[in-house]
Amino acid sequence: MKFDPKEAPNKYVEGTFFTDYFPYYYLAVAHLRLSHFDKAEEYLQLAAKDRINKLQPLIAAAENELAAARPKPQPQPANPLPNPAPPPPPKPNPTPPPAVNPPSNPVTPPATTTPPAPNPAPTKPAEPPKPAIDPKFEPMLRSAQTALDGKRYADAMQRFDELKGVDAAEFARRGLASRRSEAARGRVLELTQEGLAILREKDGKLADAKSKFQEAQRIQPSSGAADGLAEVVRREIAAEDEARRVADERQLYDTLIKRGGDFYREGKYAEAASALNDARRLDTTRFSADREIARINTDITARLSVAPPADFSVVPLQEALLEYLKGNVARTIALLEPPAQADNGTMDKRVRAPLHAYLAAAYADRALVSRSDDEKKKFEQQALAQFKVALDVAPDFQLSETAVSPAVRDFLKKAVGRRP
């Protein structure tokens, strides 16, 4: 209390360790157990001055216990009448009594042969014998204390729990719950530090750190392990996002490889080269390891040796397709609308056709989920307009069946039907 007189719930101690800090209350309880009732009442009043909600029921219980433990005042007898009158003095006897002569031969009364009735002194009832302490209690207590002194907190907790199971009354009488709490606090701090150390490791396993923080929180729910658990959850979410991003990239890579192969077999070498180049940018390692794709790409390059490669630097088509595959249609539109609006017809058709086609697909998706008729009509018109531009550039343009839903591909068919 001299070091820190301010009571507070869940107070910061060190590292990530927090605890309920109620020194006045605990000192009051200590005095109460020692029958120092005035001191107990003094410290209970100090504990109550900050009106901490979490502490109020504890103070109320201690006050009830103090009221029950205080010795009750003994009732005093009624006050006697003030200045009672003294008793009257005895009257003198003017005539002395006649002298009595003792008999010359007194008769001795015969001895009584019958013994008097016994009148024994009252005796207290015998107190019940105190229960003997289990002989295992003292050795187990020494073992638990040794574990606590050696900072083997998990072992100490287990041994104090076993000790309570042997003799709960003796455990409470000696106040061993406080030692068990000390072991629990040490174990919580130990587990929290171990979990944080795992998080600091480059290849630390999140599952191992999570189990440490969960055990610490189970032992002491108000500990700082909650912060560690929150960090584990944040990292798990980040890992899941990264895994989804990798999966999306793999899906897009597979889609582009399939499109490139299909275009190649149909003799559409420019479209095939565009799809395969996109796939190579996504995953150079996989692309280089696929011998069949390398053969196809070499043949396409030979057939298109006079044509320069498509320049996608002005159109973030790859990023837009990834967002589209994730279902983030709004982000796809935000990426493709600026280059589509800036298109003045001079753009390479290998870039221009997919730009307008996949922007149209995003508009079509918005039309399919629109709630109002006006919004639905607006997005339908935008989708058909963008599909028309794509078809003007490449009349035989087709959307990927693995990446685009049949309902969206129906918009493209409708746009084809409207062409002269």
Secondary structure, DSSP 8 states (H G I E B T S, - for coil): --S----EEEEEEETTEEEEE-HHHHHHHHHHHTT-HHHHHHHHHHHHTT--GGGHHHHHHHHHHHHHHS-----------SS----------SS--------SS--------S--------------------TTHHHHHHHHHHHHHTT-HHHHHHHHHHHHHH-HHHHHHTTTHHHHHHHHHHHHHHHHHHHHHHHHSTT--HHHHHHHHHHHHHH-TTSTHHHHHHHHHHHHHHHHHHHHHHHHHHHHHHHHHHHHHHHHHTT-HHHHHHHHHHHHHH-HHHHHH-HHHHHHHHHHHHHTTTS-----TT--HHHHHHHHHHT-HHHHHHHHHHHHHH--S-S-HHHHHHHHHHHHHHHHHHHHH-SSHHHHHHHHHHHHHHHHHHHHH-TT----TTTS-HHHHHHHHHHHHH--
